């Protein structure tokens, strides 16, 4: 029986597969999956007061302030599923966000129970993201190695020509990795000092990675 909430932070570089694994983990443990990107898009789509405020920043190409995102997070934490615990998908990204998350969880008498870092080498990240091909018309995404289209260079769904998104170009990917290391990797030291950091090999089949991830979480927290 679950006696208290379980809160898990999932960390890793761009292309580590955090989104896929976070959803699987949340489903397996009956926790709320929280992705701040999805959260922002949902609030904007609902045209909620918070969504309207966020949209004003997004339309100008600016980052949505941490305190605004925190308000959205707090609302989700107080939902019925959120009260049972959450899997935070790629959040926090900075020490400032980590402090905000600590404050939000503390309001509920909770804390980050375990932070899992998916370890994926830079070369693998470049291969994963650099091999993606996107349809500019319908949004379908392919990969030259793991999910190629039936006809090379053409979308299976609508037949449009596939493109390499700007943020999937190697030089951009390496810049994203550089930004990640400077802003997010300090969190590894933070959670390691707390004794809640677990490192999981992010290479291999999705199911194999998930088995390692689940074992790391279940082995770290008494449920």
Secondary structure, DSSP 4 states (H G I P E B T S, - for coil): ---S-EEEEEEE-TTS-HHHHHHHHHHHHT-EEE-HHHHHHHHHHHT-HHHHHHHHHHHTTPPPPHHHHHHHHHHHHTSTTGGGEEEEES---SHHHHHHHHHHHHTTT----EEEEEE--HHHHHHHHHTEEEETTT--EEETTTB--SSTTB-TTT-PBEE--GGGSHHHHHHHHHHHHHHTTHHHHHHHHHT-EEEEE--S-HHHHHHHHHHHHHHHS--
